[in-house]
């Protein structure tokens, strides 16, 4: 199953059958659009959807329903990355938030090192490190333990890029 965001709508494309289904849209707010999507790992049916309206929506794609809204950003959510039950989100507000989607007070970590929009996030395959890229041309690498604090500091900051770091 492939999730495709086009403007205000997320579509699901079934590679086995070729079927296309509309999962959701944000048409009720003319200024909103989908700015990122990310499937939970381990083959689950949950999809995180970042919006221009500063929120992350969690959807059960199999059931076709929204299960949660995660707030905490003050700018567009342009990057998402899962690490088991933890969802990291990067925003135009220059922050990276770590959400534990199992609990009510979901924001369990915050990193504020970037000076421009965070536009790329990726967890290492073993879940030990989170890399964040931004329009400030920097790449930050944090360990998992530091991302569980509200004042996370990068272990490494790479500054040799001459353009935004968007794909990780």
HUDALIN-V248368 format. One record per residue. N is the residue number from 1. SS is DSSP state (@ for helix, = for strand, . for the rest). PSI is psi in degrees with one decimal (999 if undefined). D_FIRST is the distance of its C-alpha to the first C-alpha in Angstrom with 1 decimal. Layout:
((N & SS & PSI & D_FIRST) (N & SS & PSI & D_FIRST))
This chain:
((1 & . & 130.8 & 0.0) (2 & = & 131.2 & 3.8) (3 & = & 130.6 & 6.7) (4 & = & 124.2 & 9.8) (5 & = & 123.5 & 13.2) (6 & = & 107.9 & 16.0) (7 & . & -107.3 & 19.3) (8 & . & 7.8 & 19.3) (9 & = & 144.0 & 15.9) (10 & = & 126.7 & 12.3) (11 & = & 149.3 & 10.0) (12 & = & 126.5 & 6.4) (13 & = & 121.3 & 5.6) (14 & . & 110.0 & 4.7) (15 & . & -30.2 & 6.1) (16 & . & -36.7 & 8.2) (17 & . & -18.9 & 9.9) (18 & . & 0.1 & 9.7) (19 & . & 144.6 & 9.7) (20 & = & 131.5 & 9.7) (21 & = & 138.9 & 10.5) (22 & = & 123.3 & 12.5) (23 & = & -49.0 & 11.9) (24 & = & 166.2 & 15.1) (25 & = & 161.4 & 17.9) (26 & . & 33.9 & 21.1) (27 & . & -16.1 & 23.3) (28 & . & -20.6 & 26.1) (29 & . & 106.0 & 27.0) (30 & . & -23.7 & 27.8) (31 & . & -4.0 & 27.9) (32 & . & 153.0 & 24.5) (33 & . & 166.3 & 21.3) (34 & = & 127.0 & 18.0) (35 & = & -7.9 & 18.9) (36 & = & 152.8 & 16.2) (37 & = & 149.6 & 12.8) (38 & = & 125.4 & 11.8) (39 & = & 144.0 & 9.6) (40 & . & 150.0 & 12.2) (41 & . & 179.0 & 12.8) (42 & . & 29.2 & 13.3) (43 & . & 21.5 & 9.9) (44 & . & 172.8 & 10.8) (45 & . & 11.2 & 9.3) (46 & = & 134.9 & 11.4) (47 & = & 129.6 & 10.9) (48 & = & 135.5 & 14.1) (49 & = & 118.3 & 15.1) (50 & = & 144.0 & 18.4) (51 & = & 163.7 & 20.7) (52 & . & -16.7 & 23.9) (53 & . & 18.9 & 25.6) (54 & . & 13.9 & 25.7) (55 & . & 162.8 & 23.4) (56 & = & 127.9 & 20.1) (57 & = & 136.7 & 18.3) (58 & = & 128.8 & 16.3) (59 & = & 139.5 & 13.9) (60 & = & 101.6 & 12.8) (61 & . & -33.2 & 9.6) (62 & . & -41.5 & 10.3) (63 & . & -17.4 & 13.8) (64 & . & 35.0 & 13.3) (65 & = & 150.8 & 16.1) (66 & = & 135.7 & 17.4) (67 & = & -16.9 & 18.9) (68 & = & 152.0 & 20.9) (69 & = & 128.6 & 22.3) (70 & = & 122.2 & 23.5) (71 & . & 165.0 & 26.5) (72 & . & -22.3 & 28.7) (73 & . & 157.2 & 28.2) (74 & . & 12.6 & 30.6) (75 & . & 169.9 & 28.6) (76 & . & 138.1 & 25.3) (77 & = & 102.0 & 22.5) (78 & = & -3.2 & 21.2) (79 & = & 138.7 & 19.7) (80 & = & 144.2 & 17.8) (81 & = & 131.5 & 17.4) (82 & = & 147.1 & 16.9) (83 & = & 88.3 & 19.5) (84 & . & -118.0 & 18.9) (85 & . & 0.7 & 20.1) (86 & = & 132.9 & 21.4) (87 & = & 123.8 & 19.7) (88 & = & 138.7 & 21.6) (89 & = & 138.3 & 21.9) (90 & = & 146.7 & 23.9) (91 & = & 163.7 & 25.8) (92 & . & -19.9 & 28.2) (93 & . & 6.2 & 30.8) (94 & . & 6.6 & 30.8) (95 & . & 157.8 & 29.7) (96 & = & 125.1 & 27.1) (97 & = & 142.5 & 26.6) (98 & = & 121.0 & 25.4) (99 & = & 128.2 & 24.1) (100 & = & 104.7 & 24.3) (101 & . & -4.4 & 22.0) (102 & . & -14.8 & 23.9) (103 & . & 158.1 & 27.2) (104 & . & -51.8 & 28.7) (105 & . & 78.9 & 30.3) (106 & . & -25.5 & 27.0) (107 & = & 109.5 & 28.4) (108 & = & -3.6 & 29.7) (109 & = & 150.6 & 30.1) (110 & = & 134.8 & 30.9) (111 & = & 129.0 & 31.6) (112 & . & 29.3 & 33.7) (113 & . & -33.4 & 34.7) (114 & . & 152.6 & 33.1) (115 & . & -5.4 & 35.2) (116 & . & 179.9 & 32.6) (117 & . & 132.3 & 29.0) (118 & = & 120.1 & 26.5) (119 & = & 6.5 & 23.7) (120 & = & 136.8 & 22.1) (121 & = & 142.9 & 21.3) (122 & = & 134.5 & 20.3) (123 & = & 145.9 & 21.3) (124 & . & 154.7 & 22.7) (125 & . & -31.2 & 21.0) (126 & . & 1.0 & 23.6) (127 & . & 13.6 & 23.3) (128 & . & -27.7 & 27.0) (129 & = & 145.4 & 26.8) (130 & = & 128.3 & 25.2) (131 & = & 138.1 & 25.6) (132 & = & 134.9 & 25.9) (133 & = & 153.8 & 26.7) (134 & = & 169.6 & 28.4) (135 & . & -7.2 & 30.2) (136 & . & 9.3 & 33.4) (137 & . & 19.0 & 32.6) (138 & . & 155.3 & 32.4) (139 & = & 120.8 & 30.1) (140 & = & 141.7 & 30.7) (141 & = & 122.1 & 30.0) (142 & = & 149.1 & 30.4) (143 & = & 162.7 & 30.4) (144 & . & -40.8 & 28.7) (145 & . & -41.4 & 32.0) (146 & @ & -28.1 & 33.0) (147 & @ & 1.2 & 29.7) (148 & @ & 20.2 & 30.9) (149 & . & 157.8 & 34.0) (150 & . & -2.5 & 34.5) (151 & . & 54.9 & 36.3) (152 & = & 136.5 & 34.1) (153 & . & 137.2 & 35.6) (154 & . & 145.4 & 34.0) (155 & . & -34.4 & 35.2) (156 & = & 142.9 & 35.0) (157 & = & 118.7 & 34.9) (158 & = & 125.1 & 34.5) (159 & . & 11.0 & 36.3) (160 & . & -6.8 & 36.7) (161 & . & 147.9 & 33.9) (162 & . & 9.7 & 35.3) (163 & . & 173.2 & 32.3) (164 & . & 144.5 & 29.4) (165 & . & 100.3 & 27.1) (166 & . & -32.1 & 23.7) (167 & . & 127.6 & 21.4) (168 & . & 999 & 21.6))
